[in-house]
């Protein structure tokens, strides 16, 4: 068995709630994905404005092989990648690095 899940994100301001998910997924999958995204945001973007949010625009999942744990990990990894990209283009470091 292999693990897989792909995710597309859009960051925005002035549109609560903090995490929105457009693709239709089960409540268990949604909860796992939101938890991964929120944990990633808390760790990598601790000063993320309360008036800003993240929208999941795309999900690539396998209905048989993708588990809620995969979605949790995909959410955390997507935020990690966004943070790394931000650090690269701004040339800055952040205390949460590491």
MOPAC internal coordinates of N, CA, C and O (Angstrom, degrees):
PM7 1SCF
backbone

  N    0.0000 0     0.00 0     0.00 0    0    0    0
  C    1.4534 1     0.00 0     0.00 0    1    0    0
  C    1.5113 1   108.74 1     0.00 0    2    1    0
  O    1.2310 1   120.75 1   -37.55 1    3    2    1
  N    1.2984 1   116.18 1   142.45 1    3    2    1
  C    1.4554 1   120.29 1   178.30 1    5    3    2
  C    1.5226 1   108.78 1  -119.94 1    6    5    3
  O    1.2310 1   121.14 1   -21.04 1    7    6    5
  N    1.3115 1   115.43 1   158.96 1    7    6    5
  C    1.4625 1   121.33 1   179.24 1    9    7    6
  C    1.5131 1   108.35 1  -104.72 1   10    9    7
  O    1.2310 1   120.50 1   -44.39 1   11   10    9
  N    1.3269 1   116.65 1   135.61 1   11   10    9
  C    1.4519 1   118.02 1   175.66 1   13   11   10
  C    1.5198 1   110.85 1  -159.48 1   14   13   11
  O    1.2310 1   121.90 1   -34.33 1   15   14   13
  N    1.2949 1   113.96 1   145.67 1   15   14   13
  C    1.4516 1   123.16 1   171.93 1   17   15   14
  C    1.5183 1   106.87 1  -169.56 1   18   17   15
  O    1.2310 1   119.92 1   -48.26 1   19   18   17
  N    1.3104 1   117.76 1   131.74 1   19   18   17
  C    1.4597 1   122.84 1   176.78 1   21   19   18
  C    1.5170 1   108.74 1  -112.66 1   22   21   19
  O    1.2310 1   120.69 1   -31.44 1   23   22   21
  N    1.3212 1   116.28 1   148.56 1   23   22   21
  C    1.4562 1   119.68 1  -174.00 1   25   23   22
  C    1.5214 1   110.48 1  -142.06 1   26   25   23
  O    1.2310 1   120.69 1   -40.79 1   27   26   25
  N    1.3202 1   116.28 1   139.21 1   27   26   25
  C    1.4607 1   122.91 1   174.07 1   29   27   26
  C    1.5121 1   108.88 1  -114.82 1   30   29   27
  O    1.2310 1   120.47 1   -49.82 1   31   30   29
  N    1.3335 1   116.71 1   130.18 1   31   30   29
  C    1.4652 1   121.40 1  -176.76 1   33   31   30
  C    1.5177 1   111.48 1  -120.26 1   34   33   31
  O    1.2310 1   121.61 1   -26.57 1   35   34   33
  N    1.3190 1   114.53 1   153.43 1   35   34   33
  C    1.4567 1   121.49 1   171.70 1   37   35   34
  C    1.5244 1   106.89 1  -135.37 1   38   37   35
  O    1.2310 1   120.37 1   -54.97 1   39   38   37
  N    1.3322 1   116.90 1   125.03 1   39   38   37
  C    1.4596 1   121.64 1   177.25 1   41   39   38
  C    1.5213 1   108.01 1   -92.47 1   42   41   39
  O    1.2310 1   120.10 1   -38.02 1   43   42   41
  N    1.3398 1   117.42 1   141.98 1   43   42   41
  C    1.4588 1   121.01 1  -177.28 1   45   43   42
  C    1.5209 1   110.35 1  -149.05 1   46   45   43
  O    1.2310 1   120.75 1   -15.65 1   47   46   45
  N    1.3132 1   116.18 1   164.35 1   47   46   45
  C    1.4619 1   121.78 1   177.76 1   49   47   46
  C    1.5207 1   110.02 1  -119.59 1   50   49   47
  O    1.2310 1   121.56 1   -27.86 1   51   50   49
  N    1.3252 1   114.62 1   152.14 1   51   50   49
  C    1.4526 1   121.33 1   174.29 1   53   51   50
  C    1.5122 1   115.38 1    71.59 1   54   53   51
  O    1.2310 1   119.71 1  -153.66 1   55   54   53
  N    1.3246 1   118.15 1    26.34 1   55   54   53
  C    1.4617 1   119.45 1  -178.62 1   57   55   54
  C    1.5224 1   110.93 1  -143.00 1   58   57   55
  O    1.2310 1   119.94 1  -103.41 1   59   58   57
  N    1.3370 1   117.72 1    76.59 1   59   58   57
  C    1.4610 1   118.56 1   175.42 1   61   59   58
  C    1.5270 1   109.31 1   -65.21 1   62   61   59
  O    1.2310 1   117.87 1   -19.51 1   63   62   61
  N    1.3049 1   121.66 1   160.49 1   63   62   61
  C    1.4546 1   126.87 1     5.12 1   65   63   62
  C    1.5151 1   111.90 1   -75.07 1   66   65   63
  O    1.2310 1   121.58 1    -8.08 1   67   66   65
  N    1.3094 1   114.58 1   171.92 1   67   66   65
  C    1.4628 1   121.79 1  -175.43 1   69   67   66
  C    1.5283 1   112.25 1   -59.45 1   70   69   67
  O    1.2310 1   119.64 1   137.62 1   71   70   69
  N    1.3233 1   118.30 1   -42.38 1   71   70   69
  C    1.4667 1   121.90 1   179.88 1   73   71   70
  C    1.5203 1   108.77 1  -124.21 1   74   73   71
  O    1.2310 1   120.90 1   -52.12 1   75   74   73
  N    1.3219 1   115.88 1   127.88 1   75   74   73
  C    1.4580 1   121.99 1   175.55 1   77   75   74
  C    1.5238 1   107.80 1  -122.86 1   78   77   75
  O    1.2310 1   120.68 1   -37.14 1   79   78   77
  N    1.3262 1   116.30 1   142.86 1   79   78   77
  C    1.4616 1   120.69 1  -179.97 1   81   79   78
  C    1.5190 1   108.18 1  -124.33 1   82   81   79
  O    1.2310 1   120.70 1   -63.24 1   83   82   81
  N    1.3309 1   116.27 1   116.76 1   83   82   81
  C    1.4565 1   120.63 1  -179.08 1   85   83   82
  C    1.5266 1   113.62 1   -82.23 1   86   85   83
  O    1.2310 1   119.04 1   134.38 1   87   86   85
  N    1.3337 1   119.44 1   -45.62 1   87   86   85
  C    1.4718 1   118.49 1  -179.58 1   89   87   86
  C    1.5299 1   112.03 1   -64.93 1   90   89   87
  O    1.2310 1   120.84 1   -32.21 1   91   90   89
  N    1.3099 1   116.01 1   147.79 1   91   90   89
  C    1.4697 1   121.28 1   179.87 1   93   91   90
  C    1.5256 1   109.83 1   -79.09 1   94   93   91
  O    1.2310 1   120.97 1   -58.38 1   95   94   93
  N    1.3384 1   115.74 1   121.62 1   95   94   93
  C    1.4602 1   122.13 1   175.65 1   97   95   94
  C    1.5244 1   107.56 1  -141.01 1   98   97   95
  O    1.2310 1   120.58 1   -13.72 1   99   98   97
  N    1.3285 1   116.50 1   166.28 1   99   98   97
  C    1.4622 1   120.55 1  -178.21 1  101   99   98
  C    1.5309 1   110.62 1   -68.36 1  102  101   99
  O    1.2310 1   120.89 1   -17.18 1  103  102  101
  N    1.3151 1   115.89 1   162.82 1  103  102  101
  C    1.4719 1   121.13 1   179.70 1  105  103  102
  C    1.5284 1   110.74 1   -60.97 1  106  105  103
  O    1.2310 1   119.99 1   140.80 1  107  106  105
  N    1.3360 1   117.63 1   -39.20 1  107  106  105
  C    1.4659 1   121.23 1   179.51 1  109  107  106
  C    1.5299 1   111.07 1   -66.06 1  110  109  107
  O    1.2310 1   120.67 1   137.60 1  111  110  109
  N    1.3368 1   116.32 1   -42.40 1  111  110  109
  C    1.4644 1   120.33 1   177.84 1  113  111  110
  C    1.5247 1   110.48 1   -65.82 1  114  113  111
  O    1.2310 1   120.63 1   138.41 1  115  114  113
  N    1.3246 1   116.41 1   -41.59 1  115  114  113
  C    1.4694 1   121.57 1   179.12 1  117  115  114
  C    1.5279 1   110.88 1   -60.59 1  118  117  115
  O    1.2310 1   120.48 1   133.68 1  119  118  117
  N    1.3176 1   116.69 1   -46.32 1  119  118  117
  C    1.4690 1   120.76 1  -179.37 1  121  119  118
  C    1.5299 1   111.15 1   -61.59 1  122  121  119
  O    1.2310 1   120.35 1   138.31 1  123  122  121
  N    1.3272 1   116.93 1   -41.69 1  123  122  121
  C    1.4640 1   120.92 1  -179.79 1  125  123  122
  C    1.5264 1   110.94 1   -66.49 1  126  125  123
  O    1.2310 1   120.23 1   136.87 1  127  126  125
  N    1.3174 1   117.17 1   -43.13 1  127  126  125
  C    1.4597 1   121.72 1  -179.83 1  129  127  126
  C    1.5281 1   110.60 1   -65.08 1  130  129  127
  O    1.2310 1   120.45 1   133.90 1  131  130  129
  N    1.3145 1   116.74 1   -46.10 1  131  130  129
  C    1.4711 1   120.67 1   178.65 1  133  131  130
  C    1.5183 1   110.21 1   -60.59 1  134  133  131
  O    1.2310 1   119.94 1   137.03 1  135  134  133
  N    1.3212 1   117.72 1   -42.97 1  135  134  133
  C    1.4642 1   120.82 1   179.42 1  137  135  134
  C    1.5305 1   110.78 1   -60.65 1  138  137  135
  O    1.2310 1   119.94 1   135.47 1  139  138  137
  N    1.3324 1   117.72 1   -44.53 1  139  138  137
  C    1.4570 1   121.04 1   178.48 1  141  139  138
  C    1.5152 1   112.34 1   -62.37 1  142  141  139
  O    1.2310 1   120.64 1   136.10 1  143  142  141
  N    1.3352 1   116.38 1   -43.90 1  143  142  141
  C    1.4653 1   120.43 1   179.05 1  145  143  142
  C    1.5289 1   111.15 1   -64.57 1  146  145  143
  O    1.2310 1   120.41 1   134.21 1  147  146  145
  N    1.3282 1   116.83 1   -45.79 1  147  146  145
  C    1.4632 1   119.91 1  -178.13 1  149  147  146
  C    1.5279 1   112.02 1   -66.80 1  150  149  147
  O    1.2310 1   120.19 1   141.46 1  151  150  149
  N    1.3303 1   117.23 1   -38.54 1  151  150  149
  C    1.4683 1   119.27 1   176.83 1  153  151  150
  C    1.5232 1   110.53 1   -65.30 1  154  153  151
  O    1.2310 1   120.56 1   138.73 1  155  154  153
  N    1.3227 1   116.54 1   -41.27 1  155  154  153
  C    1.4611 1   120.11 1   177.22 1  157  155  154
  C    1.5181 1   112.03 1   -62.60 1  158  157  155
  O    1.2310 1   120.45 1   136.14 1  159  158  157
  N    1.3369 1   116.75 1   -43.86 1  159  158  157
  C    1.4679 1   120.42 1   178.41 1  161  159  158
  C    1.5243 1   110.95 1   -62.59 1  162  161  159
  O    1.2310 1   120.29 1   136.61 1  163  162  161
  N    1.3134 1   117.05 1   -43.39 1  163  162  161
  C    1.4660 1   120.51 1  -179.26 1  165  163  162
  C    1.5213 1   111.64 1   -62.88 1  166  165  163
  O    1.2310 1   120.64 1   142.79 1  167  166  165
  N    1.3252 1   116.39 1   -37.21 1  167  166  165
  C    1.4692 1   120.45 1  -178.09 1  169  167  166
  C    1.5302 1   112.04 1   -78.38 1  170  169  167
  O    1.2310 1   120.07 1   130.95 1  171  170  169
  N    1.3276 1   117.46 1   -49.05 1  171  170  169
  C    1.4562 1   121.17 1  -172.65 1  173  171  170
  C    1.5223 1   114.36 1   -92.07 1  174  173  171
  O    1.2310 1   120.00 1   153.71 1  175  174  173
  N    1.3014 1   117.60 1   -26.29 1  175  174  173
  C    1.4658 1   121.62 1   179.96 1  177  175  174
  C    1.5338 1   109.03 1  -129.22 1  178  177  175
  O    1.2310 1   119.82 1  -115.78 1  179  178  177
  N    1.3384 1   117.95 1    64.22 1  179  178  177
  C    1.4661 1   120.05 1  -175.14 1  181  179  178
  C    1.5256 1   113.78 1   -62.19 1  182  181  179
  O    1.2310 1   120.00 1   157.94 1  183  182  181
  N    1.3205 1   117.61 1   -22.06 1  183  182  181
  C    1.4632 1   121.30 1   179.41 1  185  183  182
  C    1.5291 1   111.97 1  -100.66 1  186  185  183
  O    1.2310 1   120.67 1  -159.69 1  187  186  185
  N    1.3270 1   116.32 1    20.31 1  187  186  185
  C    1.4626 1   121.05 1   179.82 1  189  187  186
  C    1.5223 1   108.91 1   -58.16 1  190  189  187
  O    1.2310 1   119.76 1   -56.96 1  191  190  189
  N    1.3314 1   118.06 1   123.04 1  191  190  189
  C    1.4737 1   120.08 1  -174.69 1  193  191  190
  C    1.5256 1   113.47 1   -59.46 1  194  193  191
  O    1.2310 1   120.85 1   -39.46 1  195  194  193
  N    1.3117 1   115.98 1   140.54 1  195  194  193
  C    1.4679 1   121.44 1   179.02 1  197  195  194
  C    1.5247 1   111.58 1   -63.95 1  198  197  195
  O    1.2310 1   120.51 1   158.27 1  199  198  197
  N    1.3275 1   116.64 1   -21.73 1  199  198  197
  C    1.4669 1   120.78 1  -179.80 1  201  199  198
  C    1.5304 1   111.85 1   -90.94 1  202  201  199
  O    1.2310 1   120.32 1  -171.91 1  203  202  201
  N    1.3218 1   117.00 1     8.09 1  203  202  201
  C    1.4624 1   121.34 1   179.28 1  205  203  202
  C    1.5181 1   110.09 1  -112.57 1  206  205  203
  O    1.2310 1   121.25 1   -11.80 1  207  206  205
  N    1.3117 1   115.21 1   168.20 1  207  206  205
  C    1.4523 1   118.05 1  -178.79 1  209  207  206
  C    1.5045 1   112.76 1  -158.22 1  210  209  207
  O    1.2310 1   121.97 1    -0.38 1  211  210  209
  N    1.3184 1   113.83 1   179.62 1  211  210  209
  C    1.4520 1   123.59 1   178.53 1  213  211  210
  C    1.5224 1   106.98 1  -129.51 1  214  213  211
  O    1.2310 1   121.17 1   -48.46 1  215  214  213
  N    1.3172 1   115.36 1   131.54 1  215  214  213
  C    1.4591 1   120.44 1   175.09 1  217  215  214
  C    1.5153 1   108.51 1  -112.92 1  218  217  215
  O    1.2310 1   120.79 1   -51.22 1  219  218  217
  N    1.3242 1   116.10 1   128.78 1  219  218  217
  C    1.4598 1   121.52 1   172.92 1  221  219  218
  C    1.5227 1   105.45 1   -82.91 1  222  221  219
  O    1.2310 1   120.98 1   -66.88 1  223  222  221
  N    1.3248 1   115.74 1   113.12 1  223  222  221
  C    1.4617 1   120.58 1  -176.87 1  225  223  222
  C    1.5215 1   112.85 1   -94.99 1  226  225  223
  O    1.2310 1   120.41 1   149.84 1  227  226  225
  N    1.3319 1   116.82 1   -30.16 1  227  226  225
  C    1.4625 1   121.61 1  -178.51 1  229  227  226
  C    1.5124 1   110.40 1  -140.50 1  230  229  227
  O    1.2310 1   121.01 1   -35.64 1  231  230  229
  N    1.3089 1   115.68 1   144.36 1  231  230  229
  C    1.4672 1   122.20 1   172.41 1  233  231  230
  C    1.5091 1   108.32 1  -134.75 1  234  233  231
  O    1.2310 1   120.88 1   -48.88 1  235  234  233
  N    1.3132 1   115.92 1   131.12 1  235  234  233
  C    1.4602 1   120.62 1   173.41 1  237  235  234
  C    1.5197 1   106.45 1  -112.35 1  238  237  235
  O    1.2310 1   121.13 1   -75.16 1  239  238  237
  N    1.3048 1   115.45 1   104.84 1  239  238  237
  C    1.4610 1   120.15 1  -178.25 1  241  239  238
  C    1.5210 1   109.60 1  -132.10 1  242  241  239
  O    1.2310 1   121.69 1   -23.17 1  243  242  241
  N    1.2956 1   114.38 1   156.83 1  243  242  241
  C    1.4596 1   121.47 1   174.80 1  245  243  242
  C    1.5230 1   106.53 1  -102.94 1  246  245  243
  O    1.2310 1   119.34 1   -59.40 1  247  246  245
  N    1.3221 1   118.86 1   120.60 1  247  246  245
  C    1.4609 1   120.32 1  -175.79 1  249  247  246
  C    1.5243 1   114.13 1   -60.82 1  250  249  247
  O    1.2310 1   119.89 1   160.00 1  251  250  249
  N    1.3201 1   117.82 1   -20.00 1  251  250  249
  C    1.4591 1   120.75 1   179.97 1  253  251  250
  C    1.5265 1   111.20 1   -96.20 1  254  253  251
  O    1.2310 1   120.32 1   136.72 1  255  254  253
  N    1.3259 1   116.99 1   -43.28 1  255  254  253
  C    1.4556 1   120.69 1  -170.46 1  257  255  254
  C    1.5278 1   115.37 1   -98.86 1  258  257  255
  O    1.2310 1   119.11 1   166.04 1  259  258  257
  N    1.3147 1   119.29 1   -13.96 1  259  258  257
  C    1.4576 1   120.57 1  -178.81 1  261  259  258
  C    1.5234 1   109.31 1   -89.68 1  262  261  259
  O    1.2310 1   120.80 1   -53.58 1  263  262  261
  N    1.3252 1   116.07 1   126.42 1  263  262  261
  C    1.4604 1   121.36 1  -179.32 1  265  263  262
  C    1.5232 1   110.35 1  -107.72 1  266  265  263
  O    1.2310 1   120.03 1   -13.33 1  267  266  265
  N    1.3366 1   117.54 1   166.67 1  267  266  265
  C    1.4592 1   119.73 1   173.44 1  269  267  266
  C    1.5334 1   111.95 1   -56.18 1  270  269  267
  O    1.2310 1   120.01 1   144.71 1  271  270  269
  N    1.3245 1   117.59 1   -35.29 1  271  270  269
  C    1.4657 1   120.32 1   177.81 1  273  271  270
  C    1.5320 1   110.74 1   -62.95 1  274  273  271
  O    1.2310 1   120.04 1   141.91 1  275  274  273
  N    1.3228 1   117.53 1   -38.09 1  275  274  273
  C    1.4590 1   120.93 1   176.69 1  277  275  274
  C    1.5286 1   110.38 1   -60.84 1  278  277  275
  O    1.2310 1   120.59 1   137.77 1  279  278  277
  N    1.3332 1   116.48 1   -42.23 1  279  278  277
  C    1.4563 1   120.50 1  -179.05 1  281  279  278
  C    1.5243 1   111.40 1   -69.18 1  282  281  279
  O    1.2310 1   120.27 1   142.75 1  283  282  281
  N    1.3214 1   117.09 1   -37.25 1  283  282  281
  C    1.4618 1   121.22 1   174.77 1  285  283  282
  C    1.5308 1   109.62 1   -58.39 1  286  285  283
  O    1.2310 1   120.95 1   130.29 1  287  286  285
  N    1.3252 1   115.78 1   -49.71 1  287  286  285
  C    1.4649 1   120.74 1  -179.55 1  289  287  286
  C    1.5271 1   111.28 1   -64.39 1  290  289  287
  O    1.2310 1   119.97 1   140.19 1  291  290  289
  N    1.3192 1   117.66 1   -39.81 1  291  290  289
  C    1.4646 1   121.22 1   179.16 1  293  291  290
  C    1.5297 1   110.53 1   -63.31 1  294  293  291
  O    1.2310 1   120.20 1   140.82 1  295  294  293
  N    1.3366 1   117.23 1   -39.18 1  295  294  293
  C    1.4568 1   120.68 1   177.86 1  297  295  294
  C    1.5130 1   111.98 1   -63.05 1  298  297  295
  O    1.2310 1   120.51 1   132.77 1  299  298  297
  N    1.3257 1   116.63 1   -47.23 1  299  298  297
  C    1.4706 1   120.52 1   178.72 1  301  299  298
  C    1.5267 1   110.96 1   -63.48 1  302  301  299
  O    1.2310 1   120.46 1   137.30 1  303  302  301
  N    1.3148 1   116.73 1   -42.70 1  303  302  301
  C    1.4498 1   120.62 1  -178.54 1  305  303  302
  C    1.5337 1   111.46 1   -66.87 1  306  305  303
  O    1.2310 1   119.95 1   141.32 1  307  306  305
  N    1.3055 1   117.71 1   -38.68 1  307  306  305
  C    1.4672 1   120.53 1   179.24 1  309  307  306
  C    1.5274 1   110.47 1   -62.08 1  310  309  307
  O    1.2310 1   120.05 1   138.87 1  311  310  309
  N    1.3256 1   117.51 1   -41.13 1  311  310  309
  C    1.4692 1   120.56 1   177.67 1  313  311  310
  C    1.5256 1   109.80 1   -67.36 1  314  313  311
  O    1.2310 1   120.42 1   139.39 1  315  314  313
  N    1.3201 1   116.81 1   -40.61 1  315  314  313
  C    1.4705 1   120.96 1   177.24 1  317  315  314
  C    1.5268 1   110.54 1   -58.67 1  318  317  315
  O    1.2310 1   120.40 1   135.45 1  319  318  317
  N    1.3227 1   116.83 1   -44.55 1  319  318  317
  C    1.4577 1   120.51 1   179.41 1  321  319  318
  C    1.5250 1   111.29 1   -65.46 1  322  321  319
  O    1.2310 1   120.17 1   140.08 1  323  322  321
  N    1.3284 1   117.28 1   -39.92 1  323  322  321
  C    1.4638 1   120.63 1   177.60 1  325  323  322
  C    1.5236 1   110.23 1   -62.64 1  326  325  323
  O    1.2310 1   120.30 1   138.41 1  327  326  325
  N    1.3188 1   117.03 1   -41.59 1  327  326  325
  C    1.4562 1   121.52 1   179.51 1  329  327  326
  C    1.5329 1   110.86 1   -64.26 1  330  329  327
  O    1.2310 1   120.78 1   133.32 1  331  330  329
  N    1.3347 1   116.11 1   -46.68 1  331  330  329
  C    1.4659 1   120.27 1   179.71 1  333  331  330
  C    1.5318 1   110.76 1   -60.78 1  334  333  331
  O    1.2310 1   120.42 1   138.61 1  335  334  333
  N    1.3039 1   116.81 1   -41.39 1  335  334  333
  C    1.4546 1   121.23 1   178.23 1  337  335  334
  C    1.5310 1   110.06 1   -63.37 1  338  337  335
  O    1.2310 1   120.59 1   136.63 1  339  338  337
  N    1.3207 1   116.48 1   -43.37 1  339  338  337
  C    1.4648 1   121.02 1   178.36 1  341  339  338
  C    1.5199 1   110.88 1   -60.40 1  342  341  339
  O    1.2310 1   120.07 1   136.04 1  343  342  341
  N    1.3200 1   117.46 1   -43.96 1  343  342  341
  C    1.4629 1   121.15 1   179.44 1  345  343  342
  C    1.5254 1   111.00 1   -64.63 1  346  345  343
  O    1.2310 1   120.88 1   142.73 1  347  346  345
  N    1.3282 1   115.93 1   -37.27 1  347  346  345
  C    1.4564 1   120.06 1  -179.07 1  349  347  346
  C    1.5277 1   111.49 1   -67.75 1  350  349  347
  O    1.2310 1   120.12 1   134.60 1  351  350  349
  N    1.3259 1   117.38 1   -45.40 1  351  350  349
  C    1.4720 1   118.72 1  -176.39 1  353  351  350
  C    1.5210 1   112.78 1   -76.84 1  354  353  351
  O    1.2310 1   120.23 1   153.87 1  355  354  353
  N    1.3393 1   117.17 1   -26.13 1  355  354  353
  C    1.4649 1   118.69 1   178.69 1  357  355  354
  C    1.5223 1   111.84 1   -92.26 1  358  357  355
  O    1.2310 1   120.36 1   164.46 1  359  358  357
  N    1.3218 1   116.92 1   -15.54 1  359  358  357
  C    1.4521 1   120.54 1  -178.47 1  361  359  358
  C    1.5150 1   113.27 1    67.79 1  362  361  359
  O    1.2310 1   120.49 1  -157.50 1  363  362  361
  N    1.3106 1   116.67 1    22.50 1  363  362  361
  C    1.4608 1   120.30 1  -177.20 1  365  363  362
  C    1.5218 1   111.46 1  -110.73 1  366  365  363
  O    1.2310 1   121.37 1   -13.20 1  367  366  365
  N    1.2996 1   114.98 1   166.80 1  367  366  365
  C    1.4562 1   122.90 1   175.86 1  369  367  366
  C    1.5212 1   107.57 1  -117.83 1  370  369  367
  O    1.2310 1   120.79 1   -18.55 1  371  370  369
  N    1.2867 1   116.10 1   161.45 1  371  370  369
  C    1.4709 1   121.30 1  -179.35 1  373  371  370
  C    1.5162 1   108.46 1  -137.22 1  374  373  371
  O    1.2310 1   119.47 1   -33.35 1  375  374  373
  N    1.3528 1   118.62 1   146.65 1  375  374  373
  C    1.4533 1   120.36 1   179.90 1  377  375  374
  C    1.5233 1   114.54 1   -55.50 1  378  377  375
  O    1.2310 1   119.84 1   156.53 1  379  378  377
  N    1.3395 1   117.91 1   -23.47 1  379  378  377
  C    1.4681 1   119.86 1  -178.87 1  381  379  378
  C    1.5211 1   111.65 1   -80.60 1  382  381  379
  O    1.2310 1   120.09 1   178.91 1  383  382  381
  N    1.3393 1   117.44 1    -1.09 1  383  382  381
  C    1.4623 1   120.73 1  -179.68 1  385  383  382
  C    1.5219 1   110.30 1   -64.60 1  386  385  383
  O    1.2310 1   121.36 1   -48.44 1  387  386  385
  N    1.3094 1   115.01 1   131.56 1  387  386  385
  C    1.4631 1   117.88 1   175.26 1  389  387  386
  C    1.4648 1   114.93 1   125.26 1  390  389  387
  O    1.2310 1   120.10 1   180.00 1  391  390  389

